[in-house]
Amino acid sequence: MQPFSIGKVEERMMQFAQANAITLASDELYMSAKQLQHCLRASKATKGLVVTDADLIGLPQNRFQMDLYYDGECFIYTDGQSKFIIHPNYQMKVSREVVKLVNFITATRRTDKKEFNGKRYIKVQ
């Protein structure tokens, strides 16, 4: 299955990237079956870290109300209970051609609410 767009990259991510010399490979946010399978893998399930189907399905709409952070490499959407990792310049194959896209990487349940208080993350306004 080919990667698919879940919507436009939102304005606050674009502005932050532009202000901080971060390359956004596309103006659309993509997901792929490979990354969805990765975030639902059995090893995560046994640790209780798998996000719900409803959280994944709701990401395209709900991300606009979530907090957005940058960790120096990826953007992270969080609602305080789950986090969704977005790579701004991810290289992947689409129709046998290697391209770079803004791409969903993985999702994890049960974030520590204090996780984003440290210096590792920059909050995107």
Secondary structure as GFF3:
##gff-version 3
##sequence-region A 1 125
A	DSSP	beta_strand	4	8	.	.	.	ID=ss1
A	DSSP	alpha_helix	11	19	.	.	.	ID=ss2
A	DSSP	beta_strand	28	31	.	.	.	ID=ss3
A	DSSP	alpha_helix	33	39	.	.	.	ID=ss4
A	DSSP	alpha_helix	42	46	.	.	.	ID=ss5
A	DSSP	alpha_helix	53	62	.	.	.	ID=ss6
A	DSSP	three_ten_helix	63	65	.	.	.	ID=ss7
A	DSSP	beta_strand	67	70	.	.	.	ID=ss8
A	DSSP	beta_strand	75	78	.	.	.	ID=ss9
A	DSSP	beta_strand	82	94	.	.	.	ID=ss10
A	DSSP	beta_strand	97	109	.	.	.	ID=ss11
A	DSSP	three_ten_helix	115	117	.	.	.	ID=ss12
A	DSSP	beta_strand	122	124	.	.	.	ID=ss13
###
